[in-house]
């Protein structure tokens, strides 16, 4: 209680200082030296309060008592117990300086310069924080609300706080000038009125105006509601979630449609006694409502882009059900038709539509399948908790770019990159998305009506560049993310010429989620995300620790890297691409890169074969220059051309012994080569 009283007393004393000086100096006509002694006494009181209590407790559990003999036994530990109140310590220093100067000079001028010193100190700390971010207003904001630091709007809040800090710096500069003027050229009465009244009134006005501006800024900020956090009231009923065709066509799906469709899907799912569901859906909208409904019903979700009969037979377990919008899955694999379910279901009651069962992000189980290093699908179990952390970080870094655009995509939402960027993040940020995936490069031509965020894979960007030639696309300020494969710098450069934007590449995997990013126009090195810790293992492979990786020891990748002094890194190929051919170690990635450097190849995949003996084989797709050069040549001559070309870089024993020249290499929707199918090319008869 006493501590609280003294805190209020000292705060009031600091604020009312100009009024007290006026009363003592002008009204009661105290001598300057007497007032200075009072100020010195106040300085001592502030000092005592600033160096008060110990933070440790004694054996009785009471704070503040130092054990007998503590100073003699361990003076360092004793002084380490003392807590310093910086604010009171600073006030003590100012009062002591003012008091001593006034006493020595016998002048009231130094009493009147106290507000100048205080204001100059504030100016110093505020201005310094602009040079050494984050700005001090942002620090105050995060002290009151620590959730800001993990918010996807952190960058926007920090930018706003920077502007507020600049305003306060401008006020301090003007206030210092006014305080100096009143101290030197005005009467004690005028000095007191300004420093004890007008200056505080101006500060109050700044606080009030800033509060009103902040409320207005908050209204303009798009609310962020993740899949696990939304309620029926999270968006207005007419809020546009997605669109068909292009944005200007005006064919939309709104928030009310989302609530209604998820209610229909919940009713269907709950009618089946099944805990695990396979989900394959080409339509982004149907995927979203079905996926959310499955989580609301606390079901495990198995996401698959591959619906070949052999793959489904291999992955499907007894008791699992299958939901899809693809005719092949519905007709041949016994999948329930999502489109028919929504069309034939009765309209739910309003209470059912408004019901939004809570989703516990930590209890969700989402199975994703990755090809891994062998090409055989590997089941990776994920949770929405890590997905949403990933989304929040991406949005905190590039949120402004997302909010300025509508979203279109060329990627499958059944893989982690596509799911995060085309489903989870747009939903949370409230960014309208096109419900149909772009399947042909020519489709980009129609998206000239709006600004679009493009989510793509390197292979699709390359196909679009090849299709366009030198003709730029009529896009308005596009922003492009790409992942899922290697984007060669020359392809990135061509993408900038065709699309009008140099793609932002995201490096990651199903197991790790996002790790790093780059724009190759600035160099080939990757910049790790702020929340990722990286290092090399003894084999030179990248090891990652981040909030998205559940293993506290991190995740070891098969990617060989060189970590640079500034913390960035360069990818050097994969350890699983290092093979031994007749005891010679060779990097498949290096061989592929050399073949690409010939200038005649647009895509290549080198695989290790071991039928009668170990050897390399290369599947090649020519570019236009390659097609022209080799169109009239026999296959043997083409083989010999590449053999002789590679002899410049490798020993004969490691040069590919078999070659296949095809129109396009077998690849999945992410642009990754299907190595098993490529290896099968070489098991057939020549």
N, C-alpha and C positions, 0 to 999 in steps of 0.2 A: 504494500500500500504506500509506504514511504517512498519507494523507488518511483512509483507512478506519479506521486505528488511532485517530486523533484523534477521529473521529466517535463511535466506540464509547466512548472515554475520556470525552468530554464528556457523553455520554448517561448513562453510569454515574455520573459525578460529580453530575449534576443529580438523579438518582433517589436516590442515597445521601447527599444533603446532610444530612438530619436525623441520620443515623447518624454521619457524620463530625463534625458539630458536637457531638454527645453524647460521642464519644470524646475529642475535643480539650478540651472544656470540663469534662467530669465525670471521665472516666477518667484522662487525662493532665494535667488541671488547667492547661492553657495560659492565660496572661493573655488577657483579652478583646481588648486592643489588638493583641496578637500574632496572634490569630486573624483580627482585622479586616484586618490587613495581608496575610495569606494570601488572604483573600477578595478584596481589591483586586487582588492579583496575578492571581488567577483571572479577574477581570473584564477585565484587560488582555489575557490570553491569549485569552479569548473574543472580545474586540474584534478582535484581530489575525486570528483565524480567520474572523471574520465579514466582513472586508474584504479578503480574500485575493487570489485569482488573476484575471488578465485572461482574458476569454473569447476573445480574438483569438489567432491563431497568427502566429509570426514567419516569416521566410523559410525557416527550417529546418523549419517545421512543428511547433514546440514551443510549447505554450501557457504563458502566465504571464510571459514576458519582455517588458518594455516597451522599445521602440526608443529608442536614445540621442537625447536632445533632444526627445522627444515632449512632455514637460511644458511646455517653453519654447515650442515651436512652436504647440501647440494644447492648452492646458490643458483646454478643454471636452471635447475628444475623448478626452484621457487619462483624465479622471475618468469619462467615459462607459464606459470599458472595465472599470472596477472592478465586480465582482459582489458584492452584499451578501447575506449569509446572515442572513435576518431572525430566525430562531430564535436563532442565536448572538449576534446583536446585542442582542436583547431580554434574553437571559441576562446579557450583559455589563452592561447597564444596571441590572438588578436586583442583581447582585453588587456593582457599584460603589456603588450607593446604600446597600446594607446595610453594606458595609465602611466607608464614610465616616461614616455615622451611628453605627456601633458605636465607631469610633475616637474621634469627637468626644465622645460621651456616655459612653464607657467602660462600656457596658451591653450585656449579652447579649440583652436583649429584642428588639433589632432583628434579631439573628441568627435569632431564633425566628419573626419575622414574615415571613420570606422565603416560606414556603409559602402564607401568606395572599395575598401580592402575586401570586404565580404563579397561584393558583386564581382570584383576582379577575380577572386578565387573561383567563383562559380563559372565565370567566363572561361577561365583556364581549363577547368575540367570538362566543360561542355565542348569547347573547341578542340581540345586534345582528342576527345572520343571520335570526332569527325575524321581526324587524321589516322587514328588507330581504332578502327571499328571493333565491335559494334558501337553505335552511338549511345550516349548515356541514357537517353529517354527509352531506348529499346531495352537497356539493362534494367531500368526501373520497371518496365512493363513485364519482363520475364521474371522479375522477383515476385511480382504480384500474381502472375499466372504462368507457371512453369510449363504448362501444356503448349505454349507458343513455340518453344524450342523444338517440339516434335510435330508441330502443325505443318500441313502442306502449304500454309500461307505465311510461313516464317519470313520468306524473302520480301513479300509484299508488306508485312507489318514492319520489318526492319527499314525498308525504304521510306515508309510513312514516318516512322520515328526519326529518321535522319532529317526529314524536312522540318519536323517539329523542333528538333535540336538546333537547326539553323535559325529558326524564328527566335528561340530563346537566346542564342548568341547575339542576334541583332538587338534584342531588347537589352541585354546586359551592356553592350557597347553604348547604346543611347543613355541608359540609366547611369552608367559611370560618368559620362559627360555631364549629365544634369546634376548628379551628386557633387561633382567637383565644382561646377559653377555655383551651386547654392552654398557650398562650404566657403568659397573664397569671396564671392561677390554679393551674397544675400545676407539678410539678417537671420538671427537664430530662429525667429518665428517662421520665416519663409522656409529655411532649411528643414525645420521640424515638420512643417505641413507637407513638404514634398516627400522627404525620406520616410516619414512616419505615417503618411496617408496616401498621397497621390501615387507613389511608386507601387504600394501594395494594391491600390485600386486598379492600376494598369495590369499588374500580374494577375489579379482576379479576372479581369476582362480577357486576358490571353487564355487562361484556363477555361473560361466559359466558351469562348469562340472555338478553341481546340476541341472541346467536348462535342459541340454541335457538328463541327467538321468530321470528327471521328464517327459520329452516329451516321452521318451521310455516307462516309466511305464504307462503313460496315454494311450498309444497305446495298451498295454497289458490288460488294464482294459476293461472288457466287458461293453459296454454302456448300460445304464438303461433307457428304454422307456416304460412308463406305457401305458395301453390301451387307455387312454385319451390323451396321449401326442405324440404318434408315428406319423411319416410321411412315405411316400413311400421310403424316403432315409435313414430311421433309420437303416436298415440292408442291407447288400449286397444281391442281388437277389438269390445267391446260398447258403445263410445262412440257415442251417438246423434248422427247427422249431420243428418237431416231427418225430417219426420213428415208423415203424410197426414191430411186432415181437420183436427181440432184436436189439440193436444198430448195431452189426456186420453184420446183414442181408443186410444192405445197402438200405433198402426201406424207403425213406425219403420224407417228405413234407418240401418245402423250402419257403423262404420269398416271392418269386415271386408267388408261389402257393397260399400263404395266401392272397396276394393282389388281385389275380385273383378270388379266391373263394368268398372273401368278396364283390367284385364288382358284381359277379353274384347274390349273396344273396340280395344285396342292390336293384338291378334292380327288383327282384321278390317282395320284401317287398314294394317298392314304387309303384308297380302296384296294390296294394291292399289298399283300403281306410279303414285302420284300425290303431288305435293308441295304442292298447294293444295286446300283443302277449304272448301266453303261450309257453314256451320252455321246451321240454324234449328231451335229447339227450344222448345216452349211449357212443357214440364215442367222445372222448375229442377234436379231431380235428374239427369235424363237429359242436360241441358245440361252440368252440372258434370262428370260422368264422361266424356262425349264430348270436351269441351273439354280436360280434363286429358290424356286419352289422345292427342289430336292434338299437344299440346305435347310430350309425352313422346316421340312419334315424330318430333319436329322438323319438323312441318308448319306451313305458313302457314294461318291461319284467317280466313275471310271471314264476319263476323257480319252477319246481315240479319234484320230483323223483317218486312220486306216480301217476300212470296213470290208477288206477282202475276206472271203469266207474262211480261208485258212487261218488268218490272223485272229478273227473273232472266235473261231473254234479253240484256238490256243489260249486266248486270254479269258474267255467267258467260263465262269465257274457255275456249278449247279446252284440254282436258287436266285441267280442274278436275272434282272430284267433289262430290256434294251429300249431306249427312246431315241428316235431319229426323225429327220424330215427327208431323208434320201430314199428314193424308190427302191434301190437295190437292197438296202438294209431292211426295208419294210416287207418287200416281196419275198426275199430269199433268206433273210436271217431272223425273221420273226420279231422285228422291232415294232413297237407301238408308234403310230403315226402322230407326231406332235400337232401337225396342222389339223388333222381330223379331230383330235381331242379338243382343241380350242374351238373349232367350228361347231362341233356337235354338243358341247357341254352347255347346260342351261346357264343363264345369266345368274351369277351368285347374288345373294342378298347384300345389301349395302354394308351390313355388319361384317360379312365375310370378306368383302372387298377391302374394308378398312382394317381388317385384322392383319397384323404383320408379326407373325411368330418370331421371337428373338432367336438370333443365330449366334451361338458361342464360337468365336473365331478360333479358340484354342482346341475345340472339340471336333472341328470339321476335318474330314478326311477326303482329300482329292487325289486320285491316282492319275499320274501323267506317265506317258511312255516315251522314253528316249532311246535312240538307236545306239548310243554309247560308242565304244571303240570297235566293237565287233559287228555292228549292224543288226544284231539281234535285239528286239525290243526289251527294255528294262523298265520295270515298274518302280516309279519314284513317288512316294506318298508325301503330299504337301498339306499345309493348313492355310486357311484364309488369314490367320494372324500375320504370317510372314509376307503373304501377298500384299496385304494392306499396308504393311510397313514399307514395302518396296514402292507401292503406288504413292504413298505420302512423300517419300523422298524424291521420286521423279517429279512429282507435282511441285514440290518446294523449289526445285531447280528450274523447271521449264513450264511451270503452271501458267504464266502469263501468255506463253505461246499457245498453249492448249485453249485457253479461254477466248482467245481472239479468233478462233477458227472452228469449223466443223470438221468431223473426222471421217476419213475414208481409208480403206485398208486392202492389202493384197494377200494378207497372211491368214493362216488357219488359227482359230481361237482355241484349238485343242492342245496347242503347245504353250509353254509358259510365256514366251514373248508375245504371242498373239493374244493370249488370254489377258495378260496384264494391260496391254496397250489398246486393245479394241473392245474389251468388255468391262473389266474391273475399274480401270482408271476413268474412262469416260462416264461410267455410271456414277462414281463417287464425286467427280468434279462437275457433273451436270453438263457435259459436252455432247451435243447431238451427234450421232454417228449414222453412217449409211448402213442399212441392214443387209445389203448384198456385197459380197466380196468382189473386188475388181479382178477379173480373170484374164482379160486381154489388154495389152498395152494401149490399143486404140481407144479404150474406154476413158482414158485420161482427158481426151479431147473435150468431152462434154462438161468437165468440171471447171468451167471458166466463169461461173456465175457468182462464186463466193470464194472466201479464203478457206483453204483446207489444210488440215494436218494429215500427212500421208504416212501410213505405217506400212513398210514394205520390207522385202528381203533383197539382198544383193542380186540374186539371179533375176528377179523380176525387173529391177532397175536396169540391168544390163540388156534384157530383152527389149525393154521400152526404148533405150538409147539406140539399139540396133534398128528397131522399127522406124524410129523418127529420123534417123540419118542426121542431118544437120538442121532439121526444122524444130525450132523451140515450141514447147507446148504453151497454149494460151492460159496459163494459170496465174492467179492473183496471190502474190506473197506466200507461196507454199512453205511449209516446214516439214522436213522429211526425217523420220527415224528409220533406221535399218538395223537388223540383227539376224542371227541365225546362219551366218556364213561369212566368208572373207569378201570384203568389198575392196577390190584393187583400186589404188589411187587414180589410175587412168579412167576407171569406170566412174569414180566419184567426181572427177573433173568433168567428164562428159555429162553426168547427171546435172551438174550445176549449169552447164550450157543449155541443156534441153529443158530442165524443170525450173531453173532459176534459183536453185538452192543447193548448197553443198551439204550432203547428208550428214546427220549426226549418227555415228555408229555406237551401238551399245554392245558391250562384250559381256557374256554371261552364259549360263547353261540351266537346264532343268533343275539340277542339284543345287546350284548356287544363287540363282536369280541374277539380277544385275550386279556387275562388279566394277566396270569402268566404262569410259566413253572417250571418243575422239572425233575430230573433224580432220581428215587427212590433209586438208589444205594447210593445216598448221603443223604437220609432221606426222610420222607414223607411230609415235609413242602414245600409249593409252594413259589417261588420267583416272586413277582409282576414285570411286565414289567416296565422299567424305566419311561415310560410316563403314568403310571396308579397310581391313588391315591385311597387308600382303607380305609374303616373303617366299624365298625359294627353299625347296627341300634339297637333300643331298644329291638328287638326280638332276637338279636344275629346273624342276617343275614348279609351277606357281601353286602356292598354298594361300587360301583365303579364309579370313574370319570376319563375319558380318552378322548383323541382326537376323538375316534371312537364313542363316545356316544353324540348324539346331544343335549340331555337335560342337561343344565348347572348345574342342581342340582344332576346329576349322575343317576345311575340305581340301584335299589334295587333288589337283587337276592333273590331266595328262599333257598340259600345255607347257612347252619349254619357253622360258622367258629370260630376258636380261633386264634386271631392275636398275634404273638409272639413279644417280645421286639425288635428284630432286623428288624421288618417290614414284615417278612414272615408270612405265615398263614397255618393252617391245616384245611382241610374240615372235618366237623363233621356230614355230612348228610344234608338232605333237610328239611326245615320247613314244606313243604307240605307232607313229609313222616311221620310227627308226627300225629297220629290219636288217638282218644279216643275210647277205647273198654270197655263198662260198667264202664265209668268214670275213667278208667285207661289210662294214657298217655303212648303210646308206639311208638318207632321209627321203621318204616318198614325197614329202612336201617340197624339198629342194629340187627333185627331178621334175615335179609338176611345174614349179616356177620357171625352170629353165626352158621347158617346152613352151610355156606361155610367152616367154621372152623372144621366141622365134619370130613373132609378129604374124603368124598364120593361124593361130589357134584362139578360139574364144572360150573353150572349156576343156578341161582334161582331168582325168582321174587315173592315177597309177596305183596298181594293186600288186601285192605279193602273191605269187602262185607257188604251189608245191605238189605237183602231180608226180612226174618222173624225177624231177629235181627242183630246186628252188630257183626262181627267176622272177623278174618283174614283167608286168604287162601294162600297156597304156591304152586307154580308151580316149579318143580325141574327137572333138567337134570343131570343124574349121570355122573361121570367120570369113568375110567376103573375100579378103586377099588370099586366104588359103584355098578357097573354092576355085578361084580363078587360076591360081598357080598349079594346082594338082588335078584339075578337072580332066585333063587328057592323059594323065600319067597312070601307069600300071601300079597296083598296090605294092609290088616289090620295090619299085623305084621310090615310092613315097616312104616306105619303111627305111630304105637306105638313106634317104635325105635326112630323116630325123636321127638315124644312127650316126651318120657322119657329123651332124650338128652337135649331138650330145657328146661325141668324142672330144670336143673342145673342153669339156668340164669334168667328165667322169672316165673311169677305167671301163674297158670294154665289158668286163664281167658283170657290171651293175646296170648297163644300159638295157632298157626293155627289149625282151626277145619276141614278144607278140604285140601286135598293134590292131586296134579296131577303130575304123573311121566311121562315125555315125552322125546323123543330123543333130541329135541332142542326147545328152547323157541321162540315164534314169535318175530322177531327183524327186524328192518329196516337196510338199508345198512350201517348206522353209528354204528350199534351194539346196538342201544337203544331198550329196550323192548317195544312191542306194548301192552300197558296195557289194552286197550279195548278188544283185542283178548284174552289176558290172563284171564281177568275177565269172558269172554264168556265161557272159559273152565269149569267154576264152575256153570254156569247156566244150563248146560246140566244135564241130569239124570245120576246118579252114575252108 
